[in-house]
Amino acid sequence: ITGWGEMVKTLVNICLSKIENSLCSHLQLGKNLNRKCREILIERLCWHNRFTSRDLAKLATSLFTPNLMRINICYSDRVDDMFLELLTNSRCYPEYITISRCPKITSKGIAKVAKITKRTEEIILRKLPGIDDNCLFEIGSPFLARISLCGCVKITDLGIMSIIKNNRNLKSVDISWLHLLTDRSVIEIAKTLGPKLEELDAAGLNQLTSLSTLALASYCPNLRRANFEDCVKLNGVGLTEMASCCKVEELNISICKEIEDTAMQEILSQSLLRNSLQCLHINGLPLEQESLDMAATLQHLTTLSLCGIASLNDSNFDRICMTAGFRVKELQVSNCTDLTDKACQSITTYCTAVSHLSLMNLFNITGVTILPLLKDKSRALKLKELLLSGSKNFQIDVVRVAISECQNLEVLCLAALKGLDDDVAFSIARNLPNIRILNIKNGNFSDCGICEIAAYCNELQLLNVAGNHKLTDRSVFSLAENCTKLEEFYLSGCAKVTKAALQYLSDNCTNPLYYEHKVPNAPNGLLMAKNLDSGSYVRVDQWFNKR
């Protein structure tokens, strides 16, 4: 049944791709499609930059209809304000609107979209450098539950205050990385939304102070998720009040370096927080032993991130694992340079439920003591993510065991490890069919290894092979034929790969593909051709040299 479902899905993708490629010359095709197919085609045409100024009006007539419910416009260098105006003229009132990473869109276009938001439940406007406060004044819907303005760097307190006043039923607000915002925005969010607010992402707001967290503590008792990562002026005063008043289940206060150890102890001692908190991210904080011990005793803790904590050593980490190991499913201790193989032994002994494990940039571990965990079939099959990048002394034999035993891995990061070669690639291909994210940067792979991964790991969404100087267009062509779900591809330093091959890969991928290919001395004029005898792709110049 699974195989048949995959085959049908592939057939649907093929049909939609054919329609996408011929829509301009057969406009009636678009009119005969159902709503969902039209929505998918609009997404794909945006992703592949098919909305040219020449064809925009014709495509809009065929695809923009009043019954559109979901608008997803992302990763397009050609979509502009005219596109949004034609969309608005179709008199559709979508429930979900996503507009992301489209540099030509300005406030004028978003202001047009604001006129069709009266039934909208979710609006995501992400990384649009051309929009400012002026486009937010008319966005209003009694049904709007979630809004994200992440990375729209021109937006100020005025725009946030306006959109909050016009949408008083919001439950989730994302204002992360809007560096112009101050406490005024968060205070207005807290006062206006009150107990309705459940999620707030304020990461990177470097002007926030304890006034914001005090307001949230006073007005938002149902706040479940709060992200204050990199809010460098935030201290423990308001967070302590939040911990005593809000039912926070997920808290991220990483890199908030004004939070001292005594303040952290006060935060973690609040009984309401101790009964509700499930996910805690305290990366890079200047914490001591007592705070770490208190974090480990949280009753419902399932995710613990302790990356970059200077005081973390084998002894106190062992106590943490002894206390919380049986509960924790996601454990991150990257960049804690004092940890050794004794820490891995603690994980093996106590962390019986772990499914996500990050041990990156730990220079004193070899991984030998984690072998019993990897060889325990039931525990190995629980692992979904294993991050080892930068731990340069991690033994390649342990990596091989992890690949062969942890066959449910979806994320594997091995960048800069010693001994990465085609044998490792063959093992990945044989054992990890569900891998989505694979980082094998700075390995010693050839086209044979990467082609094998491409042939068997068809779920790949992110692949990093940067620094593998042997790779040619053959690897890229194999990815194009087999890994159509690829969304991110990093291959800087692969000088033998051509832009033509990357464009072919991009055209073949179902989703928009971001690739990074920086090569200081890329050979010019490379041409690949298919050898009809062997079926493999070869460089034309090398072929003639051989002959």
N, C-alpha and C positions, 0 to 999 in steps of 0.2 A: 504493500500500500504506500509506504514511504517513497519507494522508487517511482511508482506511478505518479504520485503527487509532484515530485521533482520534475518529472518529464513534462507534465501539464504546465507547470510554472515556466519551464524553459520555452515551451511552445508559445505561451502567451507573450513572453518577452520577445521572441522572434517575430511574432505577428505585429506587435506594437512597434518594433524597430522598423519593420518594412513600411508600416503606415507612416511613421515619423519621416522616413526618407522620401516618401512620395506624396506627402500631404499637399505641398504647394501646387502640384500639377493635378491633383485629384481632390479638390476641396470638399466634394460631396461625401468623401470618406468620413471626415470629422463630424458632419451633421448626422450621420447614421450611427455613430457610436453612442454607447450609453454614458451616463454622467461620470462614472468612475474611470472609464477609459479616457475620457476627455481630460479629466484632472491629471491622470498619469502622463498623458501626452504633453500637457502644458509644462509639467515638471521637467520632462526629458528634453523638450525643445529648449527650455531655459538652460539646463545643464550643458547641452551641447551647442549653445549659442546659435540656434537656428532662427531666432526672432530677429532677422535683419530688417533694416529700414525698408528694404524693397518688398519684403514678404509680410511684414507685420500686419498690415490692414487685412490682407486676404486670410491669414491664419486666424486673426481675431474673429472675423466673420464666421469661420468654420468651428471654432472651439469655444469662444466666450459666449456662454448661454446663461439664462437667468437661474437655472437649477444647480449651478456649481456650489458645492458645499465646503470644499477644502481647496485652498490656494497655497501652493508651495513653490516659491520662487527663490532659487538659491544659486550661488556660484555662477553668475552670468555677467560678462563684461558688456553685453549688448542691451539687456533689459534696462529701460529708462522710464522717465515720467510719462512719455507718450503711451507706452505699454500699459501702465497703470490707469491712464485716462480711458483707454479703450476697454479695459477690464471693468471699470466703473460704469461705463456707458451700457454695458450688457445688462445692467439692473440685477445683478446677482447679489445675494446677501449671505456670504459664506459664514459657516460656523467656526472655521479654523483658518487663520491667516498666518503664513510664515514668509517673511522676506528677509533674506540673509546674504551678506557678502555680494552685493550688487553695487559696485562703486558709482554707477551713473545715476542712481536713484537719489533724488533730493527731497527736501521738505514739500515741494510743490506736488510731487507724485503721491507721497504718503497722505497729504491733506485730501487728495482725491479719494484715496482708499478709505479715509475716515468716514466718508459719506455712506459707505455700505457696511458699516460695522454694527448696525442696530440689533442684529441677532447673533453676533459673534461671541463665542465662548472662550477662545484662546487667540492671543495675538503675540507673535514672536517677531520682533524687529531687531536683528542682530548684526553687529559690525557693519553699519551703514554710515560711513563717514560724512555723507552729504546731508544728513537730516539734523534738525535742531528743534527747539521748543515749539516753533510755530506750527508744526504738523501734528502736534499732540492735543491741541485745544479742542478739536471736534470729535475725537475718538470717544464714543460713549455707547455702552450696551448694558442693559440690566442683567444680561446673562454672562457677562465677562467674568471668568473665574481666574484666569492666569494671563499675566503679561510679562514679557521679557524684552528688555532694552539693552542687553549686554553689549558693551563695546561701542555704543553710539556716542562718541566722546564729546559731541557738542551740546548734549542735553544738560540743562542746569536744573536747579531747584524749582524754578518757575514751571518748567514743563512737567516735572514729576508731580508737583502739587496740583496742577490742573488735571492731569489724567486720573489722579486718585479721587479728586472731588467729583469727577464725572462718572466714575465706575466704583461705586461703594460696595459692590458684592465680591470684590476681588479676594481670592484665597491665597494666591501665590504671586509674588512680585520679585522680579529679577532686575536689579539695578547695578549689577556687578561691573566693575572697571569703568564707571562713569566718574572720572577724576574731578570733575567740577562740582560734584554734589557735596553738600555739607549736612550737618545735623538737622537742618530744617526739613529736608526731604523725609528722613526716617521718622522724625517726630510727627509730621503730617500723615504719613502712612499709618503710624500707630494710633493716632487720635481718630482718624477717619474710619479706618477699617476695624479697629478694636478687636473683639473676640472672633471676627470672621477670618482674620489673618492666620494662616497655617504655615506658610513658607516664605522666608525672606533670604534672598541672596544679595549680600552687600560686599562681596569680595573686592578688594582693591580700592576701597573708598578711603583714601589716606587722610581725609579731613574729619572722619567720624571720631567722636569722643564718647565718654560715658553718658552724655545727655541722651544719645540715641538709645542705648541699651536700657537706661532708666525709663524712657518713654515706653519702650516695648514691654518692660516689666509691669508698668502701670496699666496699660490698656489691652494687651494681647495675651490673655491667659492660655489660649489654645495654640500658640506658636509651637509647631512640632519640629521644624527644620530651620536652623539659622547658620548662615555661612558668613563669617567675618574674617576670612583669610586675608592676611596682608593689610589689615586695618591697623596701621602702626601706632596710632595715637590712642587706641582703645586700651583701657586699663580694667582692673578687676572689680571696680565699684559697681558699675551698672550690671556687669555679668553676674555678680553675686545676687543682685536683686532679681534678675531674670531667672536664675537657677531656683530661686525660692518661690517664684510666682508663675512660671510658664512650664507647660508639660513638654519640655524639649526632648525629642527622641534622637536628633542628630545635631551635633554642634561641631563647627570647624572654627578654631581660633588660632590656626597655624600662623606663625611669623608675627603674632601680635606681641612684640617684645616688651611692651610696657606692662604686661601681666607678669608679676613677680611670683615667686614660689609660694609665699604666704597667701597671696590673693587666690592662687589656684587651689590651695587647700581649702580656703573659705568657700569657693565655688563648688568644689566637689563634696563638701560636707552637707549641702542642703538636701534635706530628705526628699523633696519633690523630684529633684534632679536624679537622685540616686535610685528612685523607683521608676523613672521613665527613660533615662538615657540609654540608647542602644549603640550609637556610633559616635566616637570621639576622635577628633583630629587635633593633635597638639604639637605638630611638627615645628621644630626650631625654637621652642620656648626654653627659657633658662630655668628649668625645673630641677628639683633635688629629689632625694629618695622618698621622702614622705608623700609628696604629691603623686609620684609614680605608683606608690603602694595604694593610695586612695583610689586612683583611677582603676587599678586592677580589681578592686572590691565592688565596683558598680554591678548591681544585681543582674541587669539585663544586657550587659555589654556584649556585642557580637563583632564590632569593628573597632580596632584600636590602631591608630597611626602615630608612631613615635619617631619619625624620621628626623635625623639631625639633632637629637638631644644629646648634648655633650656629656652629661652625667650618666648616661646609660652604659652599664658595663655588664659583664657576665653574671656577677653576683645579684644585682638588683633585677636584672632581666629574668633570672631564674625564679626569683620570688614572684614576679609578675606572671610568668607562665604557670607556676604552681597554683596561683590563686585564680587566674582567669582563663587558663589555657583550655579547659574543657568547654567553655562557652564561646570563645572567640573563633569566628569563621574567617575573618579578614585581618591579617596581621602585617603591618608595615614597619620595618626597622632599618630602612636604608640610611646610608650616610652616618651611621653610628660607629665611628672608627675604632672604638675600644672593644667591640664585640669580637669574639673568636669562635672556634668550633664548639666551645662549651655552650654558647648560646644556641647553636644548632642542636646540641644534645638536649637542651631544655625544651626546644620546640618538639623534638622527637618524643620526649617523655610525656609531656603534658598537653600539647595542642592536638587533641584527638579529633577535632571537628574542622580543622583549618581547610579552607578551600581557595583562599587567595593569600599568597605569600610573597612579600617583597623583601629581598636581601641584596639590594643593589649597593655598589660602592662600599662593600665591606672587605677591606684588603687583608684581613687576618683570618679569613675562613677558607677552608678547603672543601667543605661539604661532606667530608667522610662521615661525620657523626649524624648526618641526616639520612644516611642510606637505609637504616631500619624503617623509617617512615615510608620511603619510596618503595621498599620491597614488600611492605604490608599492602596487599592487593586492595582491601577495602578502603584504606586511608588514601592510597595513591589515586584511586578512581574518584575521590572527592575533590582532588585538586583541579581547579579551573584556571587559575592564574599562577604563574611562577616567573618572578622577575629577578634576574641575577646579573644584569648588565653592570659592567665596571668592577665586579668582584674578581679581580684578575688572577687570584690564586685558586679559584674554584676549579676543582679537578674535572677534566673533560670526561673521565670515566663515570663520575657521578652524574654528569649531564646526560650521558648516554642511558644510564639507568632510569633517570627521570623521564626521558623521552619514551623509552620502551614500556614503562610501567604506568605512567600517568596519561592514559589514553583518552581522557576527557578534557585535556588541556585546551583552552580557547585562547589564552594569551601566554606567550613565551618570549622572554627578552634575554638574549645571550650576548649582547653587544660587548666587544672587546675581550671576550674570554679566549683563553689559549686553546688551540687544537680544533677550532671550528673548520671543518673541511667537508668534502662531498659525502663522506661516510655519515657524518651527522645529518646532512641534508637528506640522504636516502632513508635514514631512520625516522626523521620527521615525516617524510612522505608516507612511510609504511604504517606509522603508529598514530598520527595525529590528524585524522580526517576533518575534525571540527575546529581546527585552529583558525582564529580570526585575525589575530594580531601576532606578527612574527618579526622580531628584531634580531638580525644576525649581522649587524654592522661590523666592519673590520674583520671579517672572516677570510678564509682562503678557499672560496668556492669557485667552481667553474660553471659553465653553462649546463653541464650534465646534472649537477646537483640542483640548480634552480629550476631547470625544466622538470625534474622529477617532483619537486615540491609543487610546481604549478599543475602538474598532471593529476595529483592525488589530493591536494589541499584546496578544493574549489570554493571553500567558504572564506577565503582570505579577504580581509577588508583593508588591512594595513600591512605593508611589507617594507622593511628597511634592510637594504643590501649595500648601503654606502660603504665605500672603501674596498670593495671587492673588484680589484682592477682587471681580473680576467674576463669579466662578463661582457658579452656582446649583445647585439640585437636578437640573437637566437633566444636568449632568456626572455626578452620583452615580448617577442612574438608568441612564445609558449604561454606566457601569462595572459596575453590578449585572447588566446583561443580557449583558455580553461578557467580563468579567474575573473569572470565578468562582474563580480561584486566588489572588486577592488576600488577603494576610495582614496587611499593615500599610498604613495610609492616614493621612497627615498633612495636615490642611487648616485649621490654626489661622489665624484672620484672615479666613476665608471666611464672612462674616456672613450671606450670602444662602442658605447651605445649612442645611437643617432637620434636626432629630434624627430625624424620621420617615423622611426619605430615607436617612439613615445606618443606621437599623434595617433598612430594606428591603435595603440593600446587604449588611449583616451576615447577614441571613437567606438571601440568595442565594449567598453565598460557600460553597464546599465546605469550606474550612479555617476555623478560628477567625480572626476579624478583630479586630485591635487598631486603633482609630482615635483620633487626637488632634485635638480640635476646640475650641480655646479662642478664644472671641470676646468681646471686652469689651462690645460693643454689638450683640448679635444681635437682629434684628427678631423680635418675638413674633408668634405666630399666623399664620406663613406657611403657605400651602396651595398645593400644586402640583396641576395637573390636565392631562390629556392633551387636546390639541386634535385632535379627530377628523378635521379637514380636512387638517392638515399632518402629524399623527403625532408632533409634538414636545410636550414638556412646558413649561408656562408657569406663572408665578405668577398665582394667581387675582386678587389685588388689582391687578396690572399689567394683566391682560386687561380687567377692567372699566373701569380708567382709560382704556385705549386706546379702548374703545367709548363 
